[in-house]
Amino acid sequence: MAGGPAASSVEALRKRALAEAPSLSPKLETVKELHGSGVLSPPDVCVCYILLTLSLRYGDRLLAGWRRPQKESPQDVPQEPPHFSARLCDKRLDGLLGQDVLSERCLDKLGLTRDTATLKDFACKARLHRIPDYVSICLEEFYAGRRPLCLIYRIPEPQELLAMQADGARCVSALTSSRLLSQVYGHRDCLDMLLHDFAHMEKLVEAGRFWQQVGFFEFLHGTVRERHMHHWQSYGRRWELSWFYVSSDMNAVANHMFLTLKAQLMVAMARSMLMQAGRLDQAIDDAEQAELEAAKSDVYPRASMSRWKPLLEDAGLLSQFEEHFAEEWRHVLSVHAARAEEKFPGIFESNEGDPTSAQFSSWPRPSLDDFMRAATEPSLNPARSNAAIIAHFDELGRRKLLSMRTQKLYQKCGDISLTCQLAMIVHAQLVTTRHAQAGDSAGKLRFGDPRGVRQPDVWLLDLQTHLRKGTVRRSADPSSTLPGQHSVEILAGILVVLNS
């Protein structure tokens, strides 16, 4: 790590950052102020950040051409209110995005005029120099309210990121101070850090995996974090780096993250046991740790037992280790199961589904026994175990975010009796079932199976249409009828509160 191409590349980044910071920081601080005063929206800030940095580096070459239209894909992400976008002709932007940044020639190439175009218009049409395609996609969806990003002006702590993800969000860091702009972070400068946040967001929502990742991070935040703080921190800095990686710097399908956590914990416990037995060379271990520390923003400790199992065997500790790990892992799972059942009653009620569906919401939900078996003995039936883990965390994520919406209702309504009825409705997860029957083209509303709703925001839009047309009805199923006598008024209240 001390030399070679990687080191020279980092040094070049550092020199460029030091050179850019004095001229870039005042402009980005102005962007920050305009956001604070309501002139710029959070995605506007990100667009300005990218444009100002690219302009400084490449001048008028920041525009690489037209952006190809993206194919529309189903969005299995909560819909939030869209963000506004400032017009390029806004006088308050004159000092930032004038001819030296966005020339008329540049705008003409995209068919835009300064008088009418917004920052969003430019971001959605432009292909920018050395900016990956996923950034444009993320920005467009950020504007549309389909990327739960929180704009901050600092580097968040790992535990802060974990809490955000357990609540169904991530952050995007726009670093503006001269001190922060002068630094590099691993192999990334400040612009790379912002783009990296967009990459994480796209991984969070990729291929319908949003809900299962929320469920996994809820598992980490609600259960595993406490065990880490009170018992596992003694495993040392290497384990801490592993924990930070899994809990804040990893976005993937839930079973992969779950097995990564398990593998990292196994290695940490093996190292600890060998260290206590005096069978691990402290000098070699310290050297490896120093290497990881030097690149901790890019590298995480290896999680393979191939090195540690022979050492445990030679020390006569393998059986003791396996028993100790199995006991610890089962304890964590048992605590999680008890907490999940208490917080979300019925979450381990198994149901039928289609495990081959592209929609994770349609996968069968595992019973408690099925989940515990999948989490402790995955090798017995790997495909079934992976499906059970994914389905459980998908269900947990959906219930967690619906629970958060209920709390939002409680905070906004004030009327406890009304809020109780609203909570019952939200937790019942209202369902729209469309019927293509003659004379019933508007469809019917059904309220029942708590696993029936997979996109409550789409349901709310449907409900809004029903309320407007006066076609809200009770279900034919007595167990699925609306609670209370003022169902339509309550449902209307949900629309007002959730969309406010």
Buried (B, 14 or more C-beta within 10 A) or exposed (E): EEEEEEEEEBEEBBEBBBEBBEEBBEBBBBBBEBBEEEBBBBBBBBBBBBBBBBBBBBEEEBBBEEBEEEEEEEBBBBBBEBBBBBBBBBEEBEEBBEEEBBBEEBBEBBEBEBEEBBBBBBBBBBBBBEBEEBBBBBBBBBBBBBBBBEBBBEBBEBBBBBBBBBBBBBBBBBBBBBEBBBBBBBEBBBBBBBBBBBBBBBBBBBEBBBBBBBBBBBBBBBBBBEBBEEEBEEBBBBBBBBBBBBBBBBBBBBBBBBBBBBBBBBBBBBBBBBBEBEBBEEEEBEEEBEEBEBBBBEBBBBBEBEEBBEBBEEBEBBEEBBEBBEEBBEEBBEBBBEBBBEBBEEBBBBBEBEBEEEBBBBBBBBBBEBBBBBBBEBEEEEEBBBBBBBBBBBBBBBBBBBBEBBEBBBEBBEEEEBBBBBBBBBBBBBBBEEEEEEEEEBBBBBBBBBBBBBBBBBBBBBBBEBBEEEBBBBBEEEEBBBBBEEBEEBBBBBBEBBEE
